[in-house]
Amino acid sequence: MQAQKFIVDAMLGRVARWLRIMGYDAIYSNKYED
């Protein structure tokens, strides 16, 4: 099974932190545009 990876924008900053705490690979940046 492949590891789950997430790209998270500024609206989900807290979610990115919790994903990292739970051991998921999460990239967070507030510079991404829609």
PyMOL commands that set and color helices and strands:
alter all, ss='L'
color gray80, all
select helices_A, chain A and resi 10-21
alter helices_A, ss='H'
color red, helices_A
select strands_A, chain A and resi 5-8+25-28
alter strands_A, ss='S'
color yellow, strands_A
deselect
rebuild
show_as cartoon
